[in-house]
Amino acid sequence: MPLSDKQTTLATLRTIVAQFVAERDWRQFHTPKNLSMSLAVEAAELMEHFQWLTPRESRELADSADKLREVADEISDVLCYALALANELEIDVAAAFERKMAANRKKYPAEEFRGRYGPDDPGR
């Protein structure tokens, strides 16, 4: 049965990444430095799909199955390196995410930032 977001846990994805790395004996190369650099490279490859597009065109990219598949592949590469880095540093991603979102809620209260990206932005 294929994986889906609704049924697959973060722990399952981390295990899949760890097994993939172990099967290839790549942990020796998976230093935090190398993984963070690889993550940045993959994020740049993701951005490349949207470079020079207008905001409208970037949303319309989802209408092309081929383009969407390419973007999904890049997102998967980003996620894979992020999970490999979390594995290497033994970071509990869910706990870190929860902590960071709580900090974001304080930093960007909904009543002040709803529909705007900054306190000086009049909204769009």
C-alpha positions in Angstrom: 0.0 0.0 0.0 1.5 3.4 -0.9 2.3 5.9 1.8 0.0 8.9 2.3 0.2 11.9 4.6 -3.0 10.8 6.4 -1.6 7.4 7.4 2.2 7.8 7.6 3.9 9.0 10.8 7.0 11.2 10.9 8.7 8.3 12.7 8.0 6.0 9.7 9.6 8.5 7.3 12.6 8.9 9.6 13.0 5.1 9.7 12.8 4.9 5.9 15.6 7.5 5.6 17.7 5.8 8.2 17.4 2.4 6.5 18.2 3.9 3.1 21.3 5.6 4.5 22.4 2.4 6.4 21.9 0.1 3.4 24.4 2.3 1.5 26.8 2.9 4.4 26.4 6.6 3.9 26.3 7.7 7.5 30.1 8.3 7.3 29.3 11.1 4.8 26.2 12.4 6.7 27.8 15.0 8.9 25.6 17.8 10.0 27.6 20.1 7.7 27.2 17.9 4.6 23.5 17.3 5.3 22.7 21.0 5.9 24.6 21.9 2.7 22.7 19.2 0.8 19.5 20.5 2.2 20.3 24.0 0.9 21.2 22.7 -2.5 17.9 20.8 -2.8 15.9 23.8 -1.6 17.6 25.8 -4.3 16.6 23.2 -6.9 13.0 23.5 -5.6 13.2 27.3 -6.0 14.4 26.9 -9.5 10.9 25.6 -10.5 9.4 29.0 -9.5 12.2 31.3 -10.6 10.8 34.1 -12.8 7.2 33.1 -12.4 4.6 35.6 -11.3 2.7 34.7 -8.1 -0.2 33.7 -10.3 1.9 31.5 -12.5 3.5 29.8 -9.5 0.0 28.8 -8.3 -0.9 27.6 -11.8 2.1 25.2 -11.8 -0.2 22.8 -9.9 -2.3 22.5 -13.0 0.6 20.7 -14.8 1.0 17.0 -13.7 4.5 16.9 -15.0 5.6 20.1 -13.3 3.9 19.1 -10.1 5.7 15.8 -10.1 9.0 17.6 -10.5 8.2 19.9 -7.6 7.1 17.0 -5.5 10.4 15.3 -6.1 12.3 18.3 -5.0 10.2 18.6 -1.9 10.9 15.0 -1.2 14.6 15.6 -1.5 14.4 18.5 0.9 12.4 16.5 3.4 14.8 13.5 3.1 17.8 15.7 3.9 16.0 17.4 6.7 15.0 14.0 8.2 18.6 12.7 7.8 19.9 15.7 9.6 17.3 15.2 12.4 18.4 11.6 12.6 22.1 12.5 12.8 21.6 15.1 15.5 18.8 13.1 17.3 16.4 16.0 17.1 12.8 15.2 17.9 11.2 16.9 14.9 7.7 17.0 16.3 8.8 18.5 19.6 11.0 21.1 17.8 8.1 21.9 15.4 5.7 22.4 18.3 8.1 24.6 20.2 8.8 26.7 17.1 5.2 27.1 16.2 4.5 28.3 19.7 7.2 30.9 19.3 5.8 31.9 15.9 2.4 32.4 17.5 3.9 34.8 20.0 6.0 36.6 17.4 3.2 36.9 14.8 -0.2 37.2 16.7 -3.1 36.5 14.3 -4.9 39.6 15.3 -1.9 41.8 14.3 -0.8 39.8 11.2 -4.0 38.5 9.6 -3.8 39.2 5.9 -0.4 41.0 6.2 3.2 40.0 6.3 4.4 42.6 8.7 3.2 45.2 11.2 3.8 48.1 8.7 2.1 46.3 5.8 -1.3 47.8 5.2 -2.5 44.4 3.8 -3.2 43.3 0.3 
